Structures are given as C-alpha cells and as structure tokens.
C-alpha cells in the first residue's frame, strides 16, 4: 500500500548536503517525492512509497548525512500525490 508522509527536519541541515543525500537515499529505497529548504533553516520533504521504505527513509532522516546535526524530526501523514521520482526543489 502506498503511503505519503511529510517531514520537517530542524537543526544543522542546510549547507551539509542534506537534500542531495536525502534524494540519494530515497532513490535507493524506491521512494518518490520531493525535498526542499525552508526559510527557517530547516528542511522539509514529502515521501511516497511502500510504508516500509518510507519509514526507512524517515529513520535515515533522523541522522542525515555525516555533517548534519538533526535536532528534531516532525512527521505527519500527507495526501498521496503520485510522484514519479524524487526531486530536490529549489526556490
């Protein structure tokens, strides 16, 4: 069953390759969605896929890449949008 989760990650998560690393991990897990920087210094993402794979991505997000310092991860359910891949959004 396809699930969709939204996550907001706080801490030292910008300028440490968090978004690019999240994309790599999502693709490796077969998860679709998008990730972007927030104006408050955090990162936000929407992840869609099989529940087990989405949960694995969210667990990885608790640590992030080596230079990241995740202070908080807030996860909520989201509406499935039918993403076809995983992208880094830039504003």
N, C-alpha and C positions, 0 to 999 in steps of 0.2 A: 504494500500500500504506500502510495506517495504521500509524504508529509512535507509541510513547509514551516520553517522556523525563522524567526527574526532574532538577531542577537546584537546587543550593544556592548562593546568592549571598551573599558576605561583603563587608563594607566599610560605607560610609555609605549604607545602603539603606533605613533606616526613617526616617519623617518627611520624606521627599523625594518623595512621590507615586510611589514605585517600583511598588507593587502596582497602583494605578489606571492608571498608564502602561503597565504590562505587559498589563493587561486590554485596554486600547485597541488596543495593537499586535497582540495575539493575535486579537482580533475582526477587525481589518483584514486579517490574514493568513489568516483562516478556520481558526484553531487553537482547539481546545476544551481545557478543563482547569480548573485552579484554582491560586491563588497565595495565600500566607499569610506572616505574620511568624513568625519563630522566636524562642524565648526567649533565644537567644544574640546577638540583634541583627541577625541575617541575615534573608534572605527565602528561601522555598522554593517551588517550583512543580512541577506536573505538566502537561505539554503533550502533546496528542494531535492527530494530523492527518497529512496527507501529509508525507513526510520532508523535502521541500524547504522547505515552510512552517514546520515545526517547527524546522528548522535555522536558518531566517531569524530566527525569534523568539529562539532561543538566542544568535545573533550579536548581536542588539539588546541582549539581557540583559547582554552583556559591557560595554556602555556605560551602559545605562539612561537615565533622564530627565536633564535638564541638571544638577540639583543632586546627583545621586548620584555616589558615588565607589566604583566596584566594584574590590575588591582581589582577589577570587578567584571563579571560577565552576567548580563541580564538576558534571559531567553524567554521568548513568548511565541505562541502559535501565530501563524500567518496564513493567509489565503493562498492556495496553490495557484500560481500564475502560468505554469507551463514553460518555464525557462528551458532553452535548448542547449545551453552551455553555461559556463561560469565566467563572469567578466569582472574586471576592475573598472568601476565608474569613476570618471574624473570630471570635476565641475569647473 
